[in-house]
Amino acid sequence: MNDAKGRPVHFEPAIPKEVGGWLLFFCIVLTIIIPAQSLYQIFFNMIPRLTRTHEARVTVLLVVHCILLGALAAYSGITGFSLWTAKREAVVAVRRFLWTLLFSNFAYFCFWIVLMKPWRALSFAERGWYHVVGPIGFFWFWYVYLEHSKRVRSTYVQ
């Protein structure tokens, strides 16, 4: 290819950036671990409980939880794959996923409170730990990592 004056122009091929270290671990978590854990929960915990329950509000709660877990598993896999393959807007998509994960877990916890009206502190604390505290820790750790990582800045165009 030549420039405007007819001189040959040399182009360097774009070398894909390496995804490694903590970034690779995060990609594996998003692409493999979260979807696998969610599917395990759905098929070996939620569905068996659905077949045994006779209470309408428990059925509604389990169905909502199954739908939520399935949707988050799919969303996690898609965003993890885009991060792993160093897509242009992958970091933005992962940040959106992290916010969605945090909000959906908090919303489900509130839905559980409204539907089940828990009176035992232990039950309330257990659900709060699983649906609020755990996701806040996960969100905070990975969101801060995405903001401050030199590898993320060098790998992705932002």
C-alpha positions as CSV (number, residue, x, y, z in Angstrom):
1,M,0.0,0.0,0.0
2,N,1.3,3.5,-0.8
3,D,0.7,6.8,0.9
4,A,-0.5,10.0,-0.9
5,K,3.0,10.6,-2.4
6,G,3.4,7.1,-3.7
7,R,5.8,5.9,-1.1
8,P,5.3,2.4,0.4
9,V,3.7,2.3,3.8
10,H,4.5,-0.4,6.2
11,F,1.8,-1.6,8.6
12,E,2.6,-3.6,11.8
13,P,0.0,-6.3,12.5
14,A,-1.9,-5.8,15.7
15,I,-0.5,-8.2,18.3
16,P,-3.3,-9.5,20.6
17,K,-2.6,-8.6,24.3
18,E,-2.0,-11.4,26.7
19,V,-4.7,-12.3,29.2
20,G,-2.9,-13.8,32.2
21,G,-2.5,-13.7,36.0
22,W,-5.4,-12.5,38.0
23,L,-7.2,-11.4,34.8
24,L,-7.1,-15.0,33.5
25,F,-8.4,-16.2,36.8
26,F,-11.2,-13.7,36.7
27,C,-12.0,-14.8,33.1
28,I,-12.2,-18.5,34.3
29,V,-14.4,-17.5,37.2
30,L,-16.8,-15.6,34.9
31,T,-16.8,-18.1,32.0
32,I,-16.7,-21.4,33.8
33,I,-17.1,-21.3,37.5
34,I,-20.1,-19.0,37.9
35,P,-22.1,-20.8,35.2
36,A,-21.2,-24.2,36.5
37,Q,-22.0,-23.3,40.1
38,S,-25.3,-21.8,39.0
39,L,-26.3,-24.8,36.9
40,Y,-25.4,-27.1,39.7
41,Q,-27.5,-25.1,42.1
42,I,-30.5,-25.2,39.7
43,F,-30.4,-28.9,38.8
44,F,-29.2,-30.4,42.1
45,N,-30.7,-28.0,44.7
46,M,-33.6,-25.9,43.3
47,I,-35.4,-28.4,41.0
48,P,-35.4,-31.2,43.6
49,R,-36.8,-28.8,46.2
50,L,-39.4,-27.6,43.7
51,T,-40.6,-31.2,43.2
52,R,-40.9,-31.7,47.0
53,T,-42.6,-28.4,48.0
54,H,-46.3,-28.0,48.4
55,E,-46.3,-24.4,49.5
56,A,-47.1,-21.8,46.8
57,R,-44.9,-19.1,48.1
58,V,-41.9,-21.4,48.3
59,T,-42.6,-22.6,44.7
60,V,-42.7,-18.9,43.5
61,L,-39.4,-18.2,45.4
62,L,-37.7,-21.2,43.9
63,V,-38.8,-20.5,40.4
64,V,-37.7,-16.9,40.7
65,H,-34.3,-18.1,42.0
66,C,-33.9,-20.6,39.2
67,I,-34.6,-17.9,36.6
68,L,-32.3,-15.5,38.3
69,L,-29.5,-18.0,38.6
70,G,-29.9,-19.1,34.9
71,A,-29.9,-15.5,33.6
72,L,-26.8,-14.6,35.7
73,A,-25.0,-17.8,34.6
74,A,-25.6,-16.9,30.9
75,Y,-24.7,-13.2,31.4
76,S,-21.5,-14.2,33.3
77,G,-20.5,-16.7,30.6
78,I,-20.9,-14.1,27.8
79,T,-19.1,-11.3,29.6
80,G,-16.3,-13.7,30.7
81,F,-15.8,-14.9,27.2
82,S,-15.6,-11.3,25.9
83,L,-13.1,-10.4,28.6
84,W,-11.1,-13.6,27.8
85,T,-11.0,-12.9,24.1
86,A,-10.0,-9.2,24.8
87,K,-13.1,-7.7,23.0
88,R,-13.1,-3.9,22.7
89,E,-15.8,-3.1,25.3
90,A,-15.3,-6.1,27.5
91,V,-14.3,-4.2,30.7
92,V,-17.4,-2.1,30.4
93,A,-19.6,-5.2,29.9
94,V,-18.0,-6.9,33.0
95,R,-18.6,-3.8,35.1
96,R,-22.3,-3.9,34.0
97,F,-22.4,-7.6,34.9
98,L,-20.9,-6.9,38.4
99,W,-23.6,-4.2,39.0
100,T,-26.3,-6.6,37.8
101,L,-25.0,-9.4,40.0
102,L,-25.0,-7.1,43.1
103,F,-28.4,-5.5,42.4
104,S,-30.1,-8.8,41.5
105,N,-28.9,-10.6,44.7
106,F,-30.0,-7.6,46.8
107,A,-33.4,-7.6,45.0
108,Y,-33.9,-11.3,45.5
109,F,-33.0,-10.9,49.2
110,C,-35.7,-8.2,49.5
111,F,-38.2,-10.4,47.6
112,W,-37.4,-13.3,50.0
113,I,-38.1,-11.0,53.0
114,V,-41.4,-9.8,51.6
115,L,-42.5,-13.3,50.6
116,M,-41.3,-15.4,53.5
117,K,-41.6,-12.9,56.3
118,P,-38.7,-14.4,58.3
119,W,-38.9,-14.3,62.0
120,R,-35.8,-16.3,63.0
121,A,-32.6,-14.2,63.1
122,L,-30.5,-17.2,62.0
123,S,-32.5,-17.6,58.8
124,F,-32.4,-13.9,58.1
125,A,-28.6,-13.8,58.7
126,E,-27.9,-16.8,56.6
127,R,-29.8,-15.4,53.6
128,G,-28.3,-12.0,54.1
129,W,-24.8,-13.4,54.1
130,Y,-25.5,-15.4,50.9
131,H,-27.4,-12.8,48.9
132,V,-25.9,-9.5,50.2
133,V,-22.5,-9.8,52.0
134,G,-21.0,-12.3,49.6
135,P,-21.9,-10.5,46.4
136,I,-20.8,-7.2,47.9
137,G,-17.3,-8.7,48.6
138,F,-17.1,-10.3,45.1
139,F,-18.3,-7.0,43.5
140,W,-15.9,-4.8,45.4
141,F,-12.8,-7.0,44.9
142,W,-13.2,-7.4,41.1
143,Y,-14.5,-3.9,40.5
144,V,-11.4,-2.4,42.3
145,Y,-9.2,-4.9,40.3
146,L,-10.7,-3.7,37.0
147,E,-10.2,-0.1,38.0
148,H,-6.5,-0.3,39.2
149,S,-4.9,-3.2,37.3
150,K,-2.1,-2.3,34.9
151,R,-2.7,-5.6,33.0
152,V,-6.3,-4.6,32.4
153,R,-5.3,-1.1,31.2
154,S,-2.7,-2.5,28.9
155,T,-4.9,-5.3,27.5
156,Y,-8.1,-3.4,26.8
157,V,-8.9,-0.2,24.9
158,Q,-11.0,1.9,27.2
